[in-house]
Amino acid sequence: MRSSNNVNEATYISYASSANSNDFLIMDSKWQSHQQNVIAHIGGLLIIDTATTINNIIWNHIAITWQSSSGVVQIFKDGSVDYSSEFPAGSVITTGGSLVIGQEQDFVGGGFDRNQAFIGEIDEVRIWNIARTQQETQITMRSSLTGQEEGLVGYWNFDDDSARDISPQGNHGEFIGDAKVVESDLVLEPIYVTPINLEPFTLNDTFSLDLLSAASSELYSFAFDLGFDPEILKATGIDYGLLLSNSEVDATTCSTPTIDNAIGQITNVTCRRNTADGITGSGVLVTVNFEAVGVGRSPITIEKATFLDPKDQPIESATGNSQITVYGPHAKITGRITGAQGQAVPEVKVVVLSGRSTNRYQWSNGFKRKLYDRQFDLSRSGDGQSDQTGADADPAYRGRHSDW
């Protein structure tokens, strides 16, 4: 985010529910000793005196994480922990409210005060139902997402000139008041690589995993290793994608990777173009073929990644790690949880994993299907790629999480 005003209290993001108009709120405060400190409300409780300030001249990335089970709250500024505290454990955020970018709400979807509007630019707003770590935040804070990342329950990047939510939740919004999409001078990661096709599988399934890359710089060659849990997955082969070969128009020279299923690692994944130029755009770098040999969750990690341009100069890059869930035979059970009055509790998914994994349920809050904006410019990057810099509230909207 980047603000062009230092007078207003400047609300970054607010979520109001029937329980509290400030059920979740991130804003700059001007009324505490006239300082421009970031404050936040979670479940109606107030964080004060964070000492986190936003520079009005350059782009800043702000992320806030919260865990209901422990009450731990952290504020990350540009990828570093800038504030840490604790709320009472067990606090919850009520479902069924409204999410507003750029304005504070006095009641659900309304009660706006122009003096609390954010005036400036915000890009890449992301909501998660997990408390992401500092490392996870750093990896993706300057790169766009696919929209299919685990735990992502809201993602508005404004790249198509709309407030469309490209997460699986599909909570699309609309621009209200002076909000609009503008071009931006935001500097983005030239290369970003992330695994896709991460849907759950069943024991003994065979499947393929694509590593998708988005390159805004001239990519000439790449090299990396891939890690996985050998007790859950077995790699059976790897195929190179068509990104470097420009859909088979240009020849490439690629190595034969070494697969070690004993330790869960694929090494010597390398490929280069035979022509003197590079390639930009999005596409698959490699496809890895797996067999599910165990039950549980296997991390998928991209390690020792190197990307070079046609002059063999390194290109700045970021990689997004993820995980694959494998269920036991007939072990995936879905159902509903009922409350004390016998009524179904919304947004609860029951998942049972046989084997090493713990049976559990997980609460994942949803949002009202309307996004309100007020009094600021929503921006997108000029090159069509996007960056997480901007009001990535990044909170873990986890109301309940319990082991059975």
C-alpha positions in Angstrom: 0.0 0.0 0.0 1.0 3.6 -0.5 -0.8 6.5 1.1 -1.1 10.0 -0.4 -2.7 11.5 2.7 -1.5 12.0 6.3 -4.6 13.7 7.7 -7.3 10.9 7.7 -7.2 8.0 10.1 -6.8 5.9 7.0 -8.6 2.6 7.2 -6.9 -0.2 5.3 -9.5 -3.0 5.7 -12.5 -3.6 8.0 -14.8 -6.4 8.6 -18.1 -5.7 10.4 -20.5 -8.3 11.7 -23.7 -8.5 13.7 -21.6 -9.0 16.8 -19.2 -6.0 16.4 -18.8 -3.2 13.8 -15.0 -3.6 14.4 -14.8 -7.4 14.4 -11.6 -7.0 12.3 -10.1 -3.7 11.5 -6.7 -2.4 10.4 -6.1 1.3 10.2 -3.7 4.2 10.8 -4.5 6.2 13.9 -4.1 9.9 14.2 -5.7 10.3 17.5 -3.1 8.5 19.7 -0.6 11.3 20.5 -1.1 12.4 17.0 1.0 9.5 15.8 0.5 7.6 12.5 0.6 4.2 14.2 -1.1 1.1 12.9 -3.9 -0.1 15.1 -6.1 -3.2 14.8 -9.3 -4.6 16.3 -9.8 -8.4 16.3 -13.1 -9.7 17.7 -13.8 -6.1 18.9 -10.6 -6.1 21.0 -8.2 -3.2 20.4 -4.4 -3.3 19.7 -2.8 0.0 20.7 0.6 1.5 20.6 2.1 -0.8 18.0 4.6 1.8 16.9 4.2 0.4 13.4 4.2 3.4 10.9 3.5 3.5 7.2 5.8 5.6 4.9 3.6 7.7 2.7 6.1 8.0 -0.1 7.1 4.4 -0.9 5.1 1.1 -1.2 4.8 -0.8 2.1 3.5 -4.3 2.8 1.5 -4.8 5.9 0.3 -8.3 7.2 -1.4 -9.1 10.4 -1.8 -12.7 11.7 -3.9 -13.9 14.6 -4.5 -17.3 16.2 -7.6 -17.8 18.2 -6.2 -20.8 20.1 -3.3 -18.9 21.5 -4.4 -15.3 21.1 -1.0 -14.4 19.5 -1.1 -11.4 17.2 1.8 -10.3 14.9 2.2 -7.4 12.6 4.6 -7.8 9.7 5.9 -4.7 7.9 7.7 -5.4 4.7 8.2 -9.0 5.8 9.7 -8.3 9.2 8.0 -8.7 12.6 7.2 -5.2 13.7 4.8 -5.9 16.6 3.8 -8.9 18.6 1.2 -9.3 21.4 -1.5 -11.6 22.7 -5.3 -11.3 22.9 -7.3 -13.6 25.2 -7.3 -17.1 23.8 -10.5 -18.3 22.3 -11.7 -15.0 20.8 -13.7 -15.4 17.6 -14.7 -13.4 14.6 -18.4 -13.7 13.7 -19.4 -14.9 10.2 -21.9 -13.3 7.9 -20.6 -9.7 7.9 -19.2 -7.4 5.3 -15.6 -6.9 4.2 -14.7 -3.3 3.2 -11.4 -2.1 1.8 -10.4 1.5 2.5 -13.2 2.5 4.9 -14.2 1.8 8.5 -17.8 0.7 9.2 -20.0 1.8 12.0 -22.4 -1.1 11.2 -22.5 -3.9 8.6 -21.9 -2.4 5.2 -22.4 1.2 6.2 -21.8 4.1 8.6 -18.8 5.4 6.7 -16.9 8.5 7.8 -14.9 10.4 5.1 -12.3 11.2 7.8 -11.5 7.5 8.2 -11.1 6.8 4.5 -7.9 5.5 3.0 -6.6 7.9 0.3 -3.8 6.3 -1.8 -3.2 3.0 -3.5 -3.7 -0.6 -2.3 -2.8 -3.7 -4.3 -3.1 -7.5 -3.7 -5.5 -7.9 -0.8 -5.4 -11.4 0.6 -7.3 -13.1 3.4 -6.2 -16.5 4.8 -7.7 -18.9 7.3 -4.3 -19.9 8.6 -1.7 -17.9 10.6 1.1 -17.7 8.0 4.7 -17.6 9.2 7.2 -14.9 8.6 8.9 -17.0 6.0 5.6 -17.8 4.1 4.8 -14.1 4.1 8.2 -13.1 2.8 8.0 -15.7 -0.1 4.8 -14.3 -1.5 4.7 -10.7 -0.5 6.2 -9.5 -3.7 4.6 -12.0 -6.1 1.2 -12.8 -7.4 -0.7 -15.9 -6.5 -2.6 -18.5 -8.5 -5.7 -18.2 -6.3 -5.6 -21.9 -5.4 -3.1 -21.7 -2.5 -4.0 -23.6 0.6 -5.7 -21.5 3.2 -6.4 -18.6 0.8 -10.1 -17.6 1.3 -10.1 -14.2 -0.3 -7.9 -12.7 -3.0 -8.4 -9.4 -4.8 -5.6 -8.3 -7.1 -7.6 -5.9 -9.3 -5.6 -6.9 -12.4 -8.7 -7.3 -14.6 -10.0 -3.8 -13.7 -12.5 -5.3 -11.3 -12.9 -6.3 -7.6 -13.2 -10.0 -8.5 -12.2 -12.5 -5.9 -10.0 -15.1 -7.6 -9.9 -17.4 -4.6 -12.1 -20.5 -4.6 -14.6 -18.6 -2.4 -15.6 -16.2 -5.2 -16.6 -13.3 -2.9 -16.7 -10.7 -5.7 -16.9 -7.0 -4.8 -17.6 -3.7 -6.4 -16.1 -0.2 -6.5 -18.1 2.4 -4.6 -17.6 6.2 -4.3 -14.2 7.4 -5.7 -12.6 3.9 -5.8 -11.1 2.9 -9.1 -8.3 0.9 -10.8 -5.2 2.9 -11.8 -1.8 2.0 -13.3 1.0 1.6 -10.8 4.8 1.9 -10.7 5.0 -1.1 -8.2 8.2 -3.2 -8.8 7.4 -6.9 -8.9 9.4 -10.1 -8.7 10.5 -10.9 -12.2 10.1 -14.7 -11.7 7.6 -16.6 -9.6 7.2 -20.4 -9.4 4.5 -22.3 -7.5 3.1 -25.8 -7.6 -0.5 -26.2 -8.9 -2.9 -29.1 -9.2 -2.8 -29.6 -5.4 -6.2 -31.2 -4.9 -6.3 -34.1 -2.4 -5.6 -37.7 -3.5 -6.3 -41.2 -2.2 -3.7 -43.8 -1.3 -2.3 -45.6 -4.4 -3.4 -42.8 -6.7 -1.0 -41.7 -9.5 -1.1 -38.1 -10.5 0.9 -35.2 -11.9 2.0 -31.9 -10.3 2.7 -28.9 -12.4 5.2 -26.2 -11.4 3.8 -23.0 -12.9 6.0 -20.0 -13.5 5.2 -16.3 -14.2 8.2 -14.5 -15.8 8.3 -10.8 -16.5 12.1 -10.8 -17.2 13.8 -12.6 -20.1 14.2 -16.1 -18.7 16.9 -18.2 -20.5 17.6 -21.1 -18.1 16.6 -22.4 -14.7 17.8 -25.0 -12.1 16.2 -26.1 -8.9 15.6 -29.1 -6.6 12.2 -30.4 -5.4 11.5 -31.8 -2.0 8.6 -34.0 -0.8 7.7 -36.5 2.0 8.9 -40.0 0.9 6.5 -41.6 3.4 3.5 -40.1 1.6 4.7 -39.6 -2.0 6.8 -41.5 -4.5 8.1 -39.6 -7.6 7.9 -41.8 -10.7 9.1 -39.3 -13.3 9.5 -35.7 -14.4 8.7 -34.0 -17.7 9.7 -30.5 -18.8 7.0 -28.0 -19.6 6.7 -25.7 -22.6 7.4 -22.3 -21.2 11.1 -22.1 -22.2 10.5 -23.8 -25.6 7.7 -21.2 -26.4 5.2 -24.0 -27.1 7.8 -26.1 -28.9 8.7 -23.3 -31.3 12.3 -23.1 -30.0 14.5 -26.0 -29.0 15.7 -26.5 -25.4 18.4 -28.6 -23.7 17.3 -30.1 -20.5 18.9 -32.5 -18.0 17.8 -35.9 -16.7 16.8 -35.2 -13.1 17.9 -37.5 -10.3 15.0 -38.9 -8.2 15.8 -40.1 -4.6 12.6 -41.5 -3.1 14.5 -42.6 0.0 14.9 -39.0 1.2 12.2 -37.4 -0.9 14.2 -35.2 -3.2 14.5 -34.6 -7.0 17.8 -32.9 -8.0 19.4 -31.6 -11.2 16.1 -30.1 -12.6 17.7 -27.9 -15.2 16.7 -26.6 -18.6 17.9 -23.8 -21.0 16.9 -22.3 -24.4 19.1 -23.1 -27.4 18.4 -19.7 -28.9 20.2 -16.5 -27.8 17.1 -14.9 -26.4 14.9 -15.3 -23.4 11.2 -15.8 -22.8 8.5 -14.0 -20.8 5.0 -14.9 -19.8 3.4 -17.7 -17.8 3.6 -21.5 -18.3 4.7 -24.8 -16.8 8.4 -25.3 -16.1 8.1 -29.0 -15.2 5.5 -31.6 -14.5 6.3 -34.2 -11.8 4.6 -37.6 -11.7 3.8 -39.0 -8.3 2.3 -42.1 -6.7 0.5 -41.7 -3.3 2.2 -44.3 -1.0 1.1 -43.1 2.4 -1.6 -41.2 4.2 -1.1 -37.6 5.5 0.1 -34.3 4.2 3.3 -34.0 2.2 5.1 -30.6 1.7 6.1 -29.7 -1.8 9.2 -27.5 -1.6 11.2 -25.8 -4.4 14.8 -25.6 -3.3 18.0 -24.0 -4.5 16.2 -22.2 -7.3 18.4 -20.3 -9.9 17.0 -18.4 -12.8 19.3 -16.8 -15.4 18.7 -14.3 -18.3 20.4 -14.6 -21.8 23.5 -13.0 -20.4 23.7 -15.6 -17.6 22.8 -12.9 -15.1 20.7 -14.1 -12.1 17.0 -13.0 -12.1 15.4 -12.1 -8.8 12.9 -14.8 -8.0 10.4 -16.1 -5.5 9.0 -19.6 -5.0 5.7 -20.7 -3.4 5.8 -24.0 -1.5 2.7 -25.9 -0.7 1.4 -29.4 0.3 -0.6 -32.4 -0.9 -3.0 -34.3 1.2 -3.4 -38.1 0.7 -6.4 -39.8 2.2 -6.7 -43.5 3.1 -9.1 -45.7 1.2 -12.7 -44.7 2.0 -11.3 -42.4 4.7 -12.6 -39.1 3.4 -15.8 -38.4 5.3 -17.8 -35.2 5.0 -20.6 -34.1 7.2 -21.9 -31.3 9.4 -21.4 -30.1 12.9 -24.5 -29.2 14.9 -24.7 -26.7 17.8 -26.4 -27.0 21.1 -29.8 -26.2 19.5 -29.4 -28.9 16.9 -28.8 -26.5 14.1 -25.9 -27.0 11.6 -22.8 -24.8 12.3 -22.0 -23.1 8.9 -18.6 -23.2 7.2 -17.4 -26.4 9.0 -15.7 -29.1 7.1 -15.2 -32.6 8.6 -12.1 -34.4 7.4 -10.9 -37.8 8.6 -7.5 -39.1 7.7 -6.6 -42.7 8.5 -3.0 -43.6 9.4 -0.5 -41.1 10.9 -2.7 -38.0 10.7 -4.9 -36.7 13.5 -8.7 -36.6 12.9 -10.0 -33.1 13.2 -12.4 -30.5 12.2 -11.4 -27.0 11.0 -13.5 -23.8 11.1 -13.1 -21.6 8.1 -15.1 -18.3 8.2 -16.7 -17.1 5.0 -17.5 -13.5 4.0 -20.6 -11.8 2.7 -20.5 -11.8 -1.1 -20.1 -8.0 -1.4 -16.9 -6.0 -1.1 -17.3 -2.3 -0.4 -14.7 0.3 -1.3 -14.6 4.0 -0.4 -12.5 7.0 -1.0 -9.2 5.6 -2.4 -7.6 4.2 -5.5 -7.3 0.4 -5.9 -4.3 -0.1 -8.1 -2.7 -2.8 -10.3 0.8 -3.1 -11.6 1.3 -1.6 -15.1 2.8 -4.8 -16.5 -0.2 -6.9 -15.8 1.6 -8.8 -13.0 0.7 -8.0 -9.4 2.3 -7.7 -6.1 1.1 -8.5 -2.6 2.3 -5.0 -1.5 -0.8 -3.4 -0.1 -3.3 -4.1 2.7 -2.6 -7.8 2.7 -4.3 -8.0 6.1 -3.2 -11.6 6.0 -5.2 -12.5 9.1 -5.9 -16.1 10.1 -9.6 -16.0 10.3 -9.8 -19.2 12.2 -12.7 -19.1 14.6 -12.3 -22.6 16.0 -9.8 -25.3 15.6 -9.9 -28.4 17.7 -8.6 -32.0 17.7 -11.1 -34.7 18.2 
